[in-house]
């Protein structure tokens, strides 16, 4: 990889040393090691989480890519062209009907609010502790706990900051071959998940989400 700025960071999570209840840990260990690149760009991480709000991963991916191809910078890679997410300035300059044309009408207001906030506070936010950043970005209209947590997890790969009782984690936890019954409500699931995972909360959450992606890709299940 080449370009300006710091080199991207790859975090590798090896479940061999995972601690916690044996039924869950055994399945995650069997699935193997997971590597994930940290997102180096706060604006992209925040915008990605906004696009992902309240829709399934597959649909969010399509919207994100179409928006990038329409208004983002093209980058030539050894694997073909790719497009960056449009800059905050580009998002603010877009007319409202362009969001509608690209199926992003519901995302227009939060994206524009986030773009304004990043231009004003981005330098300050980049210096904050991740847990503080998670709270800080929620001052932006239409940015709630899920979006803030997903953004910071994308930036840091610390998935203890991710909303680890969201629908995706709950769904994949229930599909792990553990024979375990998980609480149905989000607060109850969060308490049990955090208690069982203990100090490995981040690894449990990241590995479970990765297991879900693999399961969806190999079984044809719908990605949450």
Secondary structure, 3 states (H helix, E strand, C coil): CCCCCCCCCEEEECHHHCCCCHHHHHHHHHHCCEEEECCCCHHHHHHHHHHHCCCCHHHHHHHHHHHHHHHCCEEEECCEEEECCCCHHHHHHCCHHHHHHCCCHHHHHHHHHHHHHHHHHHHHHCCCCHHHHHHHHHHCCCCCHHHHHHHHHHHHCCCCCCCCCCHHHHHHHHHCCCCCCCCCCHHHHHHHHHHHHHHHHHHHHHHHHHHHHHHHHHHCCCCC
